[in-house]
Amino acid sequence: MIEEIISLIVNMLLKKRKIQQKEWIEYDCLTKQILGFPTDKLLEISVQELIDRYEEDPNKMGKIELAAMTLLKMSDEEEANLLLKAKLREDGLELLKYVQKESNQFSIQRVQLISVLETNS
């Protein structure tokens, strides 16, 4: 399920498609169940705290990647606060790079998204 959500968000980010309110509510509920807290709590947690939170979790990399994708999507949706937008994007990219380096699962989508994000920085 985590991979399906991640793929959905990657496609939205790469195609620059906005999430409709109904989709965001559904996505937020699923993300809350998987991560164990609401998505807006991601605004308060540092990258290292997030990594440490899932240290003993068997789905550590999937959850960290889901958190990264959520941060990136929140950044993409943010229009009013440019500093917040930049921080969300930076944290999401840092988490994606962490997953890319530490995970034993290769993802072409992840590689492509990291490349796009680094190019557009």
Backbone as a ProteinNet text record, in pm:
[ID]
protein_1_A
[PRIMARY]
MIEEIISLIVNMLLKKRKIQQKEWIEYDCLTKQILGFPTDKLLEISVQELIDRYEEDPNKMGKIELAAMTLLKMSDEEEANLLLKAKLREDGLELLKYVQKESNQFSIQRVQLISVLETNS
[TERTIARY]
82.8	0	87.2	196.1	284.2	337.7	380.2	435.9	333.2	207.5	101.2	81.7	81.6	64.8	184.1	304	424.9	421.3	383.8	375.1	274.1	162.1	60.2	116.5	186.7	240.5	352.6	439.9	547.5	487.8	386	322.4	262.5	200.5	143.6	253.3	363.9	473	538.1	563.1	629.1	540.1	409.4	315.7	261.8	308.1	266.2	114.6	53.1	-91.1	-123.3	-217.8	-261	-355.4	-350	-440.7	-570.7	-682.1	-811.7	-836.4	-918	-943.1	-990.3	-1080.3	-1131.9	-1019	-933.6	-820.6	-725	-700.7	-608.3	-660.3	-789.4	-848.3	-829.4	-857.1	-838.8	-692.2	-605.8	-462	-413.1	-459.7	-419	-459.1	-577.2	-623	-534.3	-504.1	-416.5	-276.3	-225.1	-91.5	-85.5	-189.1	-194.7	-190.1	-263.5	-263.5	-125.5	-60.5	68.7	180.3	186	294.4	271.5	145.6	114.4	88.9	78.9	47	-4.1	-77.7	-130.9	-19.6	-45.8	56.4	103.9	17.3	60.6	166	178.5	282.9	421	426.3	553.9	619.9	539.8	593.5	676.7	653.9	719.4	835.8	849.7	949.8	1069.6	1189.5	1309.5	1332.6	1415.4	1448.5	1507	1600.6	1663.5	1564.1	1474.8	1372.5	1283.7	1251.9	1167.9	1239.8	1366	1444.3	1453.2	1482	1494.3	1361.9	1253.2	1120.4	1092.1	1142.3	1113.7	1232.8	1328.7	1451.6	1425.9	1333.5	1306.7	1189.6	1131.6	1014.4	1057	994.1	1029.6	997.3	907.4	871.9	936.9	1051.3	1120.2	1135.2	1194.5	1223.3	1095.5	995.3	867.9	802.7	806.2	745.3	823.3	955.3	1036.5	1013.7	1005.8	981.1	841.7	744.4	609.6	609.9	681.2	692.9	760.1	864.4	933.4	839	762.3	669.2	561.2	518.2	417.1	472.7	595.3	658.6	671.3	711	725.6	591.6	488.1	356	304	329.6	289.7	363.1	489.5	567.4	508.4	472.1	415	282.3	206.3	75.9	87	198.5	216.2	236.2	158.5	170	200.5	155.2	164.4	301.3	356.9	478.3	595.8	679	789.9	897.4	919.1	1016.7	971.4	844.8	789.2	797.5	763.2	769.7	910.8	1011.3	1150.4	1193.3	1152.4	1188.9	1125.2	999.5	931.5	1001	1036.8	1104.2	1242.8	1316.5	1450.5	1446.2	1354.5	1341.2	1296.7	1201.2	1155.1	1266.2	1344.4	1456.2	1562.2	1591.4	1689.5	1644.9	1516.8	1465.2	1469.3	1436.4	1443.5	1586.1	1681.2	1821.6	1864.4	1815.5	1845.1	1794	1669.4	1611	1689.6	1725.8	1801.2	1934.2	2000.5	2131.9	2121.8	2023.5	2017.9	1927.3	1836.6	1741.5	1804.7	1758.6	1805.7	1709.2	1611.8	1517	1540.7	1573.8	1598.2	1466	1454.7	1333.6	1371.2	1332.5	1357.3	1280.9	1157.7	1078.6	1151.2	1209.1	1280.4	1400.8	1476.8	1594	1552.2	1444.8	1395.9	1349.7	1276.5	1226.9	1342	1439.4	1555	1624.9	1642.3	1708.4	1631.1	1500.4	1416.8	1425	1417.2	1422	1556.2	1664.2	1798.4	1819.6	1763.9	1776.4	1699.3	1585.1	1498.9	1526.7	1634.1	1665.5	1718.6
-119.5	0	125.8	122.3	238.6	271.8	169.3	191.7	253.4	212.5	268.2	417	453.5	594.3	674.7	621.2	690.7	711	608	620	726.5	729.9	830.6	971.7	993	1126.1	1161.4	1066.2	1092.8	1139	1070.2	1109.3	1248.5	1280.8	1415.1	1520.7	1492.9	1589.2	1609.3	1500.6	1510.8	1577.2	1557.5	1617	1751.9	1795.3	1924.2	1934.1	1822.2	1819.1	1845.1	1929.8	1959.3	1850.2	1824.1	1727.8	1799.2	1740.6	1797.4	1773.8	1858.4	1851.1	1712.1	1652	1519.1	1415.7	1420.1	1327.9	1349.7	1476.8	1508.3	1452.3	1462.1	1409.5	1257.9	1189.1	1043.8	1007.8	1078.2	1054.1	1079.3	1188.4	1224.1	1114.8	1059.2	951.7	827.5	789.5	673.7	699	817.4	852.2	851.9	903.2	904.2	761.7	671.4	531.2	468.4	495.6	433.6	494.5	627.3	693.8	695.9	691.2	692.4	830.7	930.8	1067	1145	1256	1334.3	1403.3	1427.1	1484.9	1621.5	1701.3	1834.3	1827.3	1713.4	1695.2	1691.2	1660	1661.1	1798.9	1902.6	2038.3	2060	1977.7	1994.7	1898.7	1798.1	1693.6	1718.5	1707.8	1722.2	1593.7	1604.1	1488.7	1376.5	1410.4	1308.4	1245.8	1326	1271	1171.2	1203.1	1115	983.1	991.2	870.3	786.3	851.2	780.8	718	782.2	734.3	592.6	562.2	432.3	336.5	363.2	283.5	133.3	93.4	-49.2	-102.2	-19.1	-57.3	-139.8	-254.7	-334.8	-263.4	-166.3	-88.1	50	59.7	187.4	267.1	206.8	280.4	323.9	238.7	275.6	393.1	390.8	500.2	630.4	620.6	741.2	796.7	709.2	756.3	817.4	758.8	816.3	954.2	968.8	1100	1200.5	1155.6	1243.3	1289.6	1195.5	1230.3	1325.7	1304.6	1392.5	1533	1545	1676.8	1744.3	1668	1725.4	1769.4	1691.5	1729.8	1852.3	1857	1975.2	2099	2083.1	2193.8	2238.9	2143	2173	2248.4	2217.2	2280.7	2416.3	2440.7	2565.4	2682.8	2787.1	2904.8	3031.9	3039.6	3163.7	3185.5	3082	3096.3	3032.8	3117.4	3066	2998.2	3045.9	2981.5	2840.8	2826.9	2696.2	2604.2	2656.5	2578.8	2524.2	2608.7	2568.4	2464.3	2482.4	2388.2	2251.8	2250	2124	2050.3	2123.1	2063.1	2010.1	2089.1	2049.1	1923.4	1921.7	1805.4	1681.6	1699.6	1587.3	1530.4	1617.9	1574	1503	1556.3	1492.7	1351.2	1336	1203.6	1108.3	1159.2	1074.8	1027.5	1116.2	1079.2	976.1	991.6	894.1	755.5	750.3	622.8	566.1	650	604.7	543.1	603.5	556.8	432.1	429.7	326.5	207.6	224	117	13	-108.7	-213.6	-233	-142.9	-148.4	-30.1	-61.4	41.1	87.3	217.4	272.4	373.6	342.8	436.3	566	554.9	675.1	764.8	704.4	781.7	852.3	779.3	836.5	953.5	934.6	1038.5	1160.9	1139.4	1251.5	1327.5	1256.3	1323.5	1408	1353.2	1427.2	1554	1541.5	1657.9	1763.4	1719.2	1812.5	1882.1	1810	1871.2	1966.8	1934.6	2021.4	2151.3	2142.2	2259.6	2335	2301.7	2369.3	2508.1
0	0	0	74.8	82	-57.2	-130.9	-264.7	-358.7	-346.2	-431.4	-403.8	-277	-240.1	-289.5	-270.3	-315	-466.3	-541.1	-687.2	-728.7	-660.4	-688.7	-670	-560.6	-531.7	-628.9	-659.4	-756.2	-887.9	-934.3	-1060.5	-1052.1	-940.3	-923.9	-924.5	-854.9	-848.6	-984.3	-1054.2	-1183.8	-1288.2	-1275.7	-1371.7	-1324.6	-1205.3	-1147.7	-1131.9	-1092.1	-1072.1	-925.6	-900	-763.6	-714.4	-584.5	-523	-489.3	-530.1	-494.7	-346.8	-285.8	-141.5	-97.6	-173.7	-138.6	-138.8	-242.3	-249.5	-132.8	-96.4	11.7	144.4	168.2	292.5	298.5	188.8	183.8	203.4	134.1	144.2	286.7	347.5	483.3	583	567.1	657	643.1	520.2	497.3	552.2	526.6	573	725.3	788.7	935.1	989.2	926.6	969.9	953.4	842.4	813.7	898.4	903.7	976.9	1127.7	1168	1310	1366.3	1279.8	1321.6	1200.2	1224.5	1112.2	1032.5	905.8	818.4	865.3	926.9	970.5	1081.2	1147.6	1249.5	1184.3	1055.1	983.2	985.9	1004.3	1011.4	1137.2	1239.8	1369.4	1391.1	1307.5	1327.8	1235.8	1293.4	1210.6	1131	1030.8	947.5	1033.8	1121.8	1205.4	1302.2	1359.7	1449	1375.5	1251.8	1171.7	1142.7	1106.4	1080.6	1208.5	1321.3	1449.5	1492.9	1460.9	1501.2	1450.5	1332.8	1270.4	1275.4	1361.6	1367.7	1379.2	1461.3	1482.9	1400.5	1316.9	1238.2	1116.4	1092	974.2	842	845	725.7	728.6	792.5	812.5	682.5	581.6	458.4	387.1	386.5	323.4	393.7	525.9	602.2	585.4	584.4	565.1	424.8	325.3	188.9	177.3	243.8	243.9	308.8	419.4	485	391.4	320.9	225.6	115.9	61.8	-45.4	4.1	127.5	186.2	201.2	249.7	262.4	126.6	25.8	-108.1	-164.9	-141.2	-190.9	-115.6	15.3	92.5	40.8	6.7	-49.6	-182.3	-264.9	-395.5	-383.5	-278.6	-257.9	-188.2	-117.8	-41.5	-137	-117.7	-203.7	-125.9	-2.4	72.9	139	198.1	276.5	202	140	59.7	143.9	267.2	354.8	393.4	425.5	458.2	337.6	221.3	97.3	75.8	94.4	75.4	178.6	304.1	409.7	385	348.3	319.4	205.5	103.6	-12.6	25.8	101.2	144	232.1	328.2	416.3	338.4	248.8	167.1	80.9	20	-64	20	138.5	226.9	266.3	297.2	332	212.9	95	-25.4	-51.5	-35.9	-54.4	49.4	170.8	275.7	235.9	190.6	149	30.8	-63.7	-181.2	-138.5	-42.3	3.3	92	182.4	285.3	253	160	129.1	37.8	52.5	-37.9	-155	-167.5	-279.1	-372.7	-496.1	-596.2	-655.6	-680.4	-740.8	-848.4	-970.5	-1081.4	-1057.7	-1005.8	-976.6	-877.9	-775.1	-673.6	-734.9	-816.1	-882.2	-970.6	-1045.6	-1135.4	-1056.8	-949	-869.6	-803.7	-749.2	-688.9	-792.9	-911.8	-1021.1	-1057.2	-1069.2	-1102.9	-992.3	-867.1	-754.6	-745.1	-768.4	-762.9	-879.3	-993.5	-1110.5	-1091.9	-1026.8	-1008.3	-879.1	-810.3	-683.3	-705.9
[MASK]
+++++++++++++++++++++++++++++++++++++++++++++++++++++++++++++++++++++++++++++++++++++++++++++++++++++++++++++++++++++++++

